[in-house]
Amino acid sequence: MITKGKLYLIPAPLGEGVAHTLPQYVIDILHRLDIFIAERAKTARRFIRETDPVKPFSELTFYEITKHTPPEERARFLEDAEKGKDIGLLSEAGCPGVADPGAFVVQTAHQRGLEVVPLVGPSSILLGLMASGLNGQHFCFHGYLPPRRPELDKELKFLEQRVFKHNQTQIFIETPYRNMGLIETAINVLSPDVLFCIAADLTLPAEYVRTLAIRDWRKEKVPDLHKHPAIFLVGR
C-alpha cells in the first residue's frame, strides 16, 4: 500500500528580500519539495530563489491556482500526493488559505484524505492585529471593502457599528494603489472616538504601524502609502 504524501502550507514573505522572516525549518521543508501549487508560478520562483534552493528549477513543477480553478483541476494538482509525493502550497504573500485561493486546494486535500501540515510564517492579518493595540480576543477580517463611495462610506459605518455594539476589531485590506483614497475616506467618515490603525510594509524595512483615534488622525499628516502593501483595523 502506497503511503500518501502530505500537503505543506508554506507561508511566503510579505515582500521581497525578507526571506529571513521564515523559520529555518520552513526553508528546510521548502528545499526538499519539488512540486508546488501557487497563485503565480513567477512569484513562487522568485521567493524560492531568495532562499538559496538546493534543487535547480528544472527539477521543480509548479501548478497555478486561482479562485476560478475548477474542482477537478484542483484534484489533479494533488494526484502526486496520492502517489506518495509531498507537495507545497504557496501564497503570493503571507499564509496559504488565509485570504487566499489556496483554501480550495486545502479543502480538496481533506476530501481526498491527505494530511495537511500548516507551517509557521508571517500573516499580515495577525501581525497588524498584534501591533494595533486593538481587541485581539474578538475580531473579524473582511478582505476588501467596496472601492467606491457611497458604498465604501456605508460599509465603514457598518463596521463602526460592530465595533461599538460588540467591541469587535474590524480588519480589512485594499489594493495598494487605492490606499490613500481609503485612508482619506475612513478619516472623514468614521466617528471621532473610534480607533483606526494603519499597518503598512509589515516585516519590511519601511514598516509603518500607527493607531490613533479618528479625531487625532484628522490632525496628523498621513504618510504616502500609495502602492505599499497595507492592512487597516478599526476598533476601540
Protein Blocks (a to p, Z undefined) as FASTA:
>chain_A
ZZddddddddddfbehilmmpcfklmmmmmmpcbdcdfblklmmmmmmmnopabdfklpc
cddddfklcfklmmmmmmmmmnopacddddfbhjehiapaklmmmmmmmmnopacddddd
ddfklmmmmmnopafkbccdebjadfbdfklmmmmmmmmmmmmmnopacdddddfklmmm
mmmmmmmmmcfkbccdddehehiaklccddddfklmmmpccddfehiacdddddZZ
